[in-house]
Amino acid sequence: MAPRLPSVSTASESLSWKNSRGSAVQDEMMMKDGRDKHRQQKQQSHQPPPPKNASSKHIPLTSNNKIPSQILNVISSSADPSMTFIELDKNPLGDSEVSRLAHALMTNTTVQILSLRNCKITDRAVQALADCLQRNTTITALHLDANRISREGCATLSTALIKNETLSVLTLNRNQDLGDKGVVYLMNALEHNGTLLSLEVKECGVQESRMKQIQSILADRQLDSDFESLLERLRDDDFRVTGIDMTGRRIGDKGAMLLAEALSDNTQVRQIWLRACQIGDEG
């Protein structure tokens, strides 16, 4: 079970990072008008939030479910800066059309979320998407749920994940031919990939023990990512952070030294709790 995430006291209440069932963490800010009253909460989500101002971009298809060539040209040239979220769920695109889209996205620099749920694609389209992920540097979330992806497709994706440094969310739910062996490919890729924070493989014929392994790996990553976020706020001297509760957070000596460095010029924090943090004399 992953250690408890830190909580941060603010000028009015507290900001807590919570982690359950290995899910990634999502920030949701709730601010009230009024002098010196700020309220923040960090709530759980199955994946990181979409980019600011992101909205699903409607892509018109032809009568035979093809993406018009002019649209693909806009994508490949990044001509539309507002195109940050492409959602083509439940369109029977098939392998050929998704491969065309993947080729256009290789050079795109605006799209951050790509959703292709239930699009009748197989390992052939996954190969094109994997090639895209090895070149694209802006896509952070890829949704491939409810398709026909097998363990061979996972092997292809794992190769891309080893090289990719931007993807943080990958969902493959309801790909029933994926199985335990397919997940093993992805888990092996995680040893070389440091950016993926959320991997979903529900209803894919994966054993519960394997699911827990994935959750454990990604929970530790989210903890690291969250701690870095906290350090950044301390360095920025965020006036809303007046207390830090690290109880049970195994930051060790290295984490304690990073925390001390971040606090060196901070003028806001008044209280710190460091119980059971595995800090030795050096920390």
N, C-alpha and C positions, 0 to 999 in steps of 0.2 A: 504493500500500500504506500502511495506517494506521501511524503511528508507534507504537513500543513503549510500552506502558502502564507507569506507575511501580511500583516495588516498595518495600515498607516493611518494614524490619527490626523484629522484635519482640524481647521479652526473651529468648526461647529460639531461635526460628528466624526465618523471614521470611514475610511475607504478600505475595503477588504477584498483580497483576492481569494476566491474559493475554487477548489478543484474537485470534481467528482466524476467517477467512472472514466478517468483518463481523458476527459474532454479538454479541448483547448479553452483559453480564457478570452472573453470578449469584454471590451470596455463599453459601459453605457453611462454617460454623464447626465445627471439630473441637477440642474442649477436653479435656485430660487432667487428672485430679485429681492434686494434688501441689503442694507449696510452690513458688511462683515458676515453675511450668512451664505455659506457655500456647502452644498451637499453633494457628495459623490458616492456612487456605488459601482462596483465591478461585478457584473453578473455573469453566470455561466452560459456558455454557448457551445454548440458542437463544432463551431469553426470560427476563425477570426472574422471581423466585420469586413464588409465590402469597402472599397476605397471611397473617400469622401465624394459626395455628390454622384455616386455611381447609380446608373439606372439602366435597366435592361434595354438594349438597343434592338428595335424591331428590324428584322431583316426580311424583306418580302421574298417569297419563293415563287418560282414559276409554277404553272399548273401541274407539272410532273416532278415537283419537289426538288428543283435545282436552284442553286444560288446564282443569281445573275452575274455575269462576268464583270460588269461595271462595279458591282458591290465588292467583289473579290479584289478588284484593282484599288478601290478605296482602302480596303483592309491592308493590303500588301504595302501600300505607299504611306499608310498612317495619315491619310488626308483629313480624316475627321477626328479631331482631338477629343470630342465628346464620346467617342466610341470606346468605353472602358469595360463594358459588360455585354457579352454576346450570349443570348439564351435561345437555343433552338430545340428545347425539350419537346418530346412527343411528335417530332416531325420525322417521317420515315426516310431520312436522308440516305442511309446505306453507306457502305465503305467508300465508294467512288467519290461521293459528294463531300464527305468529311475529309477525305484525303486532299481534295482541292482546297478546302478551307484551311487545313493544316499547312499546306504549302504557302498560302497567302499570309498566314500568321508568322511564318518564319522571320519575316523582316518587319513585322508590325511592332510599334513601340507605344501603343496606347491601350490595348486590351489587357485587362488584368484578371477578369473572370470569364471563363468559357464553360458553358453548361450544355452538355449533349446527352441528357438523360433520355432513355427510351427512344433512341434514334436508329435502331436496327443496325448497329455497327458491330463488327467482329474484330478479330486480331489483326486483320489486314489494315483497317483504319487506325488501329492502335499503333501500328508500325509507323504510319505517317505522323501521328501525333507525337510519338516518341522522338522522331527526327526533328520535329518542330521544337520540342522542349529542349533539345540540345543546342538550339541556336537562339530561340526567343529569350529575352531577358526581362520581360514585364509580366507575364502570366503568373499570378500567385495562387489561383484556385482553378481546379479542373474537375468537373463533375461528369462521370461516365456511368452513372447508375442505370440499372435495368436494361443492359445491352446483352451482347452475346460474347463477352470476353472470357477467355479461358486462361489456364496457367501459362500458355505460350505468350499471350498478350502481357501477362504480368512480368515474364522474363524480359520482354522488350521494354516495358516501362521501367524496370529496375535498372537497365543499362542507362536509360535517359536520366534517371534520378541521381545516378552517381556523378553525372556531369552537370546537371542543372543546379543552379544556386539561387533560384527565386521562388519556386513553387512551395507554398506552405500548406495547401489543402488539396487532398486527393480523395475523392469519394468513388467507390466501386460497388456500392450496395446492390444486391439483387442480380449479380452476375453469377448464376448458379453453377457454372462450369469452372469457376475460378479455383475453389478448393484450397485445402491446406498447402499443397505444393506451390500453388501460385503465390500465396501469402509469404511463404518462405523466401521466394525470390525477392519480394519487396522488403522483407525484414533484413535480408543480407545487404540490400542497397542502402538501408538506413545507417549501416556502419560507416558508409562513406559520404552520406548526405547529411548536412547539418541544418538544413532550412525547413524541411517538412515537419509541420507541427500537428497536423490532423490527417489521419488515414482511416477511412471508414470502409469496412468489408462485411457489413451485416447481410445475412441471408445469402451467403456465398459458399455454403458448405464448409465453413471454417470451424474447427474445434474451439470450445470455450477457452481452453488453456492457451491456445494460440492468440485468441483475442486479448486475453489478459496480458500476454507478453507485449503485444503492440501497445496496449494502454500504458503499461509500465514505462516503456522506452519513451513514448511521447510525453507522458506526464513529467518525467525528469527534464525533458527539453523545454517544456512550457515553464517549469520552475526557473530554469536558467534564463529564459527569455524575460520572464516577469521580474526577476532580480535586476537584470540589466536596465529594465524600464524604471525601476525604483531608483537605482543609482543615478540615472540621467536626471530624474526629477530633483534629487538632492543636489546635484551639481548645479542645476538651474536655480537653486534656492527658491523652490516653489513655496509661496507663502501659505498654501493650503495644507502643507505637510508639517505638522507640529509634533508628531510622535510616531514611533515605529515599533511595532510588536513583531519580533522575529522568532518567537517561541516555537520550538520544534522544527525550525528550518535549519537543516544541517549545512550551514554555509562554511564551517571549518575556518582554519586560520586564513586561508586565501580570501574567502568571502569577507571575513572581519577586516582584513587590511584594505580591501576594496571599499568597504563601507566607511572605514575611517578616512580614507582619501576623499571620498565623495562628501563627507561631512566637514572636511577641513575648513572650507570657506562658507559653510552653511550657517545662516543666522536665524533660521526658523524653528528647527527641531528642538524640543524641550525635554522629551522623554524617549528612552530607548529600552526595550526589553530583549534580552539575549539569552533566555533560558533554553537549555538543552540544544545548543547550536553547534556542539562539537568543536568548540574553540579552545585551543591550547595556549601555552605561554607565549608563543610567537604571535598569535592573534590578539 
